[in-house]
Amino acid sequence: MKLSNILFLFLLLSSCSSDTEESPDPQDPADERNFLMGFTSWSFGPNVQDVNDTYTFISDHGDIYAEHVDNNIPWNAWINDLELPEAFTNEIRGKAEKKIAGKQFLLSVSLLRSSRDELAFDFDGSIPAYGSLDDQSIKDAYSKHVEYLVRQLTPDYLVIAIEVNELRLNAPEKWEGYKALISDVKARIKNSYPTLKISESISLHNLIEPEVSDVASYTSEMFNHMNQLDFVSISFYPFFKGQSTEPQFQEAFDLLHTNVNPPIAFVETAHLAEDLNIPNLNVFIPGNETSQKVYLETLLKNADNEGYEFIFGGPIVILIPFGRPFQTK
């Protein structure tokens, strides 16, 4: 499926009611749709004009948009009260200056590196020394980090850590420390911003047939954790579990509907429109346009029927149009 067709499908399903033949107005979502739709700010290219065009597209076509701060954390500066790295302050200043007026705004912050087994790297490639993730120095530093981002960017929704159930899978010995850390940080943020809706994102594909010895214990623990959130933020890439049909997609959505109580939001998701083949990484995942279309339609149907808070799509990514570019996990 070409990018233009993907965008047309997204805009058509997000803006057009079933009983009208008028052209959809993406700035006036249909009254019948009871959830927000939007895009992340990942640019389709590296140039300044590419970035500007991406923000313009989001402004023209979305109800809500997202910024991800998911690379490095200036741990040393936060822990030792040093000047923040210029690369960090410039990045956040740039996001603040491009904030889109009149749109709901989600900020997602990554505590963990991409392998989801350790803290995110500092700007020099190091990580802070700690005995447990809830060491006081880590709690204080991450609280300062998140509060700085919230103060600079003023979001309506906050994902305070990304794909946290993968830490439970990849480094289970750190999970209890993580829960104590994030509970402390959330309490501090809530004290300063009592109306801010806070969540931690969960990868749904890692709730389906998880590679753990005690599946029931793991899934029960994860759903208990999710039910303590202001909203349940979902990351879902069904191709990681070989899903390709509407019944398979629906089974995953029903797993959520059966087990969670807070409002559901899809903060990142995607399905392949063509085969993904990376020989040097020994990665081959089949994909096709038909399956991608079925997934998007199933997602939107569930969002409408179940009253999801919002769903996100990445507007400029061709292989994986909903969400971030492919990363091996």
C-alpha positions as CSV (number, residue, x, y, z in Angstrom):
1,M,0.0,0.0,0.0
2,K,1.5,3.4,-1.0
3,L,1.8,6.1,1.6
4,S,-0.9,8.2,-0.1
5,N,-3.4,5.4,0.2
6,I,-2.5,4.8,3.8
7,L,-3.1,8.4,4.7
8,F,-6.3,8.4,2.7
9,L,-7.6,5.4,4.7
10,F,-6.6,7.0,8.0
11,L,-8.2,10.3,7.2
12,L,-11.3,8.7,5.7
13,L,-11.9,6.4,8.7
14,S,-11.1,9.2,11.2
15,S,-13.3,11.9,9.7
16,C,-16.1,10.5,7.6
17,S,-19.5,9.3,8.9
18,S,-21.2,6.4,7.1
19,D,-24.3,8.3,6.0
20,T,-22.8,11.2,4.1
21,E,-21.1,11.6,0.7
22,E,-19.4,14.9,1.5
23,S,-15.6,15.1,1.5
24,P,-14.2,14.6,5.0
25,D,-13.0,17.6,6.8
26,P,-10.0,16.5,8.9
27,Q,-10.3,19.5,11.1
28,D,-13.8,18.7,12.2
29,P,-14.0,15.0,13.3
30,A,-17.3,13.3,12.8
31,D,-19.7,13.7,15.7
32,E,-20.1,9.9,15.8
33,R,-16.5,9.2,16.6
34,N,-15.9,9.3,20.3
35,F,-12.1,9.0,20.4
36,L,-9.3,11.3,19.3
37,M,-6.9,10.5,16.5
38,G,-3.5,11.9,15.9
39,F,0.1,11.5,14.9
40,T,3.6,11.5,16.5
41,S,6.1,14.1,15.4
42,W,8.7,11.8,13.9
43,S,9.8,13.6,10.7
44,F,9.9,11.9,7.4
45,G,13.3,13.4,6.7
46,P,16.3,15.1,8.4
47,N,16.0,18.6,7.0
48,V,14.4,21.6,8.7
49,Q,11.7,21.8,6.0
50,D,10.9,18.1,6.5
51,V,10.4,18.7,10.2
52,N,8.3,21.8,9.5
53,D,6.2,19.9,7.0
54,T,5.6,17.1,9.4
55,Y,4.2,19.5,12.1
56,T,2.1,21.2,9.5
57,F,0.6,17.8,8.5
58,I,-0.1,17.0,12.1
59,S,-1.8,20.4,12.7
60,D,-4.0,20.0,9.6
61,H,-5.1,16.4,10.2
62,G,-4.9,15.4,13.8
63,D,-7.0,15.9,17.0
64,I,-4.0,15.1,19.2
65,Y,-0.3,14.8,18.7
66,A,2.7,13.2,20.5
67,E,6.2,14.1,21.3
68,H,8.6,11.3,22.3
69,V,11.7,12.0,24.5
70,D,13.2,8.6,24.2
71,N,16.9,8.8,23.6
72,N,19.2,10.0,26.4
73,I,18.7,11.2,30.0
74,P,21.2,13.7,31.5
75,W,21.7,11.6,34.6
76,N,25.0,13.1,35.7
77,A,23.6,16.7,35.4
78,W,20.5,15.8,37.4
79,I,22.3,13.9,40.1
80,N,25.1,16.4,40.6
81,D,23.2,19.6,39.9
82,L,25.3,20.4,36.9
83,E,24.5,22.4,33.8
84,L,22.3,20.4,31.4
85,P,23.8,19.2,28.1
86,E,23.2,21.7,25.3
87,A,22.0,18.9,23.0
88,F,19.3,18.1,25.5
89,T,18.1,21.7,26.1
90,N,18.1,22.5,22.4
91,E,16.0,19.4,21.7
92,I,13.4,20.3,24.3
93,R,13.4,24.0,23.3
94,G,12.8,23.0,19.7
95,K,9.8,20.8,20.7
96,A,8.4,23.6,22.9
97,E,8.7,26.2,20.1
98,K,6.8,23.9,17.7
99,K,4.0,23.1,20.0
100,I,0.8,23.0,18.1
101,A,-1.9,25.3,19.4
102,G,-5.4,24.0,19.8
103,K,-4.5,20.3,19.9
104,Q,-4.4,17.8,22.7
105,F,-0.9,16.8,23.5
106,L,0.7,13.6,24.7
107,L,4.3,13.5,26.0
108,S,6.0,10.1,26.2
109,V,9.2,9.8,28.1
110,S,11.5,6.8,28.1
111,L,13.2,5.7,31.4
112,L,14.7,2.7,29.7
113,R,17.0,2.1,26.8
114,S,15.6,0.4,23.7
115,S,16.5,-3.1,24.9
116,R,14.2,-2.4,27.9
117,D,16.5,-4.1,30.3
118,E,18.4,-1.1,31.7
119,L,18.2,2.6,32.3
120,A,18.5,4.9,29.3
121,F,22.0,6.1,28.6
122,D,23.4,9.5,29.6
123,F,24.7,11.7,26.8
124,D,28.2,10.3,27.2
125,G,27.0,6.8,26.9
126,S,27.1,5.9,30.6
127,I,24.4,4.9,33.1
128,P,24.4,6.0,36.7
129,A,25.6,3.5,39.4
130,Y,22.8,2.1,41.5
131,G,22.0,-0.8,43.7
132,S,18.3,-0.8,42.9
133,L,16.2,1.2,40.5
134,D,14.5,2.9,43.5
135,D,17.8,4.2,44.9
136,Q,17.2,7.8,46.2
137,S,19.6,9.3,43.6
138,I,17.7,7.6,40.7
139,K,14.3,8.7,42.1
140,D,15.4,12.3,42.5
141,A,17.1,12.5,39.1
142,Y,14.2,11.0,37.2
143,S,11.7,13.2,39.0
144,K,13.8,16.3,38.0
145,H,13.9,15.0,34.5
146,V,10.2,14.4,34.1
147,E,9.2,17.6,35.9
148,Y,11.5,19.6,33.6
149,L,9.9,18.1,30.5
150,V,6.4,18.7,31.8
151,R,7.2,22.2,32.8
152,Q,8.7,23.0,29.4
153,L,6.2,21.2,27.2
154,T,2.9,21.3,29.3
155,P,1.3,18.1,28.0
156,D,-2.4,17.0,28.5
157,Y,-1.3,13.4,28.8
158,L,2.0,11.9,30.1
159,V,3.5,8.5,29.5
160,I,6.1,8.5,32.2
161,A,7.9,5.3,31.0
162,I,7.7,3.3,27.8
163,E,7.0,-0.4,27.3
164,V,7.6,-1.1,30.9
165,N,6.4,-4.8,30.9
166,E,9.4,-5.6,28.7
167,L,11.6,-4.8,31.8
168,R,9.7,-7.4,33.7
169,L,10.5,-9.8,30.8
170,N,14.1,-8.9,30.1
171,A,15.4,-8.1,33.7
172,P,12.8,-9.4,36.1
173,E,15.1,-8.8,39.1
174,K,14.7,-5.1,38.5
175,W,10.9,-5.0,38.4
176,E,10.2,-4.4,42.1
177,G,12.7,-1.6,42.1
178,Y,11.1,-0.1,39.0
179,K,7.7,-0.1,40.6
180,A,8.9,1.7,43.7
181,L,10.8,4.2,41.5
182,I,7.9,5.0,39.2
183,S,5.4,5.2,42.1
184,D,7.6,7.8,43.8
185,V,8.1,9.8,40.6
186,K,4.4,9.7,39.7
187,A,3.5,10.9,43.2
188,R,5.8,13.9,42.9
189,I,4.5,14.8,39.4
190,K,0.9,14.5,40.6
191,N,1.6,16.7,43.5
192,S,2.8,19.5,41.2
193,Y,0.3,18.7,38.4
194,P,-2.7,17.1,40.0
195,T,-4.9,17.2,36.8
196,L,-2.3,15.7,34.5
197,K,-3.3,12.2,33.2
198,I,-0.3,9.8,33.7
199,S,0.3,6.4,32.3
200,E,3.1,3.9,31.6
201,S,3.0,2.2,28.2
202,I,2.6,-1.5,27.8
203,S,3.5,-3.6,24.7
204,L,0.4,-5.6,24.0
205,H,2.3,-8.1,21.8
206,N,4.3,-9.0,24.9
207,L,1.2,-9.9,26.8
208,I,0.3,-12.4,24.1
209,E,2.1,-15.8,24.7
210,P,4.8,-14.2,26.7
211,E,8.1,-16.0,27.0
212,V,7.9,-16.6,30.8
213,S,7.8,-19.7,32.9
214,D,4.6,-18.6,34.7
215,V,2.3,-16.9,32.2
216,A,-0.7,-16.6,34.5
217,S,1.4,-14.8,37.2
218,Y,3.0,-12.5,34.7
219,T,-0.2,-11.4,33.0
220,S,-2.1,-11.0,36.3
221,E,0.7,-8.8,37.6
222,M,0.7,-6.7,34.4
223,F,-3.0,-6.2,34.4
224,N,-3.0,-5.3,38.0
225,H,-0.3,-2.7,37.3
226,M,-2.2,-1.3,34.3
227,N,-5.4,-0.9,36.3
228,Q,-3.7,1.5,38.6
229,L,-3.0,4.0,35.7
230,D,-5.0,7.0,34.8
231,F,-5.3,5.6,31.3
232,V,-3.8,2.4,29.8
233,S,-1.4,3.3,27.0
234,I,-0.7,0.5,24.5
235,S,2.1,-0.2,22.2
236,F,1.1,-2.9,19.7
237,Y,3.0,-4.4,16.7
238,P,1.0,-7.6,15.9
239,F,3.5,-8.8,13.3
240,F,5.9,-9.6,16.2
241,K,3.6,-12.4,17.1
242,G,2.7,-13.5,13.6
243,Q,-0.8,-12.1,13.7
244,S,-2.3,-11.3,10.3
245,T,-6.1,-11.9,10.4
246,E,-9.1,-10.1,11.9
247,P,-9.8,-12.9,14.5
248,Q,-6.2,-12.7,15.7
249,F,-6.3,-8.9,16.0
250,Q,-9.6,-9.0,17.7
251,E,-8.4,-11.6,20.2
252,A,-5.6,-9.2,21.2
253,F,-8.0,-6.3,21.7
254,D,-10.5,-8.5,23.6
255,L,-7.6,-9.4,26.0
256,L,-7.5,-5.7,26.9
257,H,-11.2,-5.2,27.1
258,T,-11.6,-8.2,29.5
259,N,-8.8,-7.3,31.9
260,V,-8.4,-3.5,32.1
261,N,-10.7,-0.9,33.6
262,P,-9.2,2.6,32.9
263,P,-9.6,4.2,29.4
264,I,-7.5,2.6,26.7
265,A,-5.2,4.6,24.4
266,F,-3.0,3.3,21.6
267,V,0.1,5.4,21.8
268,E,2.0,3.6,19.1
269,T,1.1,0.8,16.7
270,A,1.8,-0.5,13.2
271,H,1.3,-3.5,10.9
272,L,3.4,-4.4,7.9
273,A,2.3,-3.7,4.3
274,E,5.1,-5.8,2.8
275,D,7.7,-8.3,3.8
276,L,10.3,-7.1,6.2
277,N,13.6,-8.7,5.3
278,I,16.9,-7.8,7.0
279,P,19.4,-10.6,6.1
280,N,22.3,-9.4,8.3
281,L,20.0,-9.5,11.3
282,N,18.4,-12.8,10.3
283,V,15.0,-11.1,10.3
284,F,12.2,-12.0,8.0
285,I,8.6,-11.1,8.8
286,P,5.9,-11.4,6.1
287,G,3.5,-8.6,5.5
288,N,1.0,-7.5,2.9
289,E,-1.4,-4.6,2.1
290,T,-4.5,-6.6,2.8
291,S,-3.5,-7.6,6.3
292,Q,-2.5,-4.1,7.1
293,K,-5.8,-2.7,5.9
294,V,-7.7,-5.3,8.0
295,Y,-5.6,-4.4,11.1
296,L,-6.3,-0.7,10.7
297,E,-10.0,-1.2,10.2
298,T,-10.1,-3.6,13.2
299,L,-8.3,-1.1,15.4
300,L,-10.6,1.8,14.4
301,K,-13.7,-0.4,14.9
302,N,-12.6,-1.3,18.4
303,A,-11.6,2.3,19.2
304,D,-15.1,3.4,18.3
305,N,-17.0,0.5,20.0
306,E,-15.0,0.5,23.2
307,G,-14.5,4.3,23.5
308,Y,-10.7,4.4,23.4
309,E,-9.2,7.7,24.6
310,F,-7.2,8.1,21.5
311,I,-5.1,6.3,18.9
312,F,-1.9,7.5,17.2
313,G,-0.5,7.0,13.7
314,G,2.9,8.0,12.3
315,P,2.1,9.8,9.1
316,I,5.3,9.6,7.1
317,V,6.6,6.1,7.8
318,I,6.1,3.8,4.7
319,L,6.8,0.3,5.9
320,I,5.2,0.9,9.3
321,P,2.8,3.8,8.9
322,F,1.3,3.7,12.4
323,G,3.9,4.4,15.0
324,R,7.7,4.5,15.0
325,P,10.1,3.0,12.5
326,F,11.0,-0.7,12.9
327,Q,13.3,-1.6,15.7
328,T,14.3,-5.2,16.4
329,K,13.3,-6.3,19.9
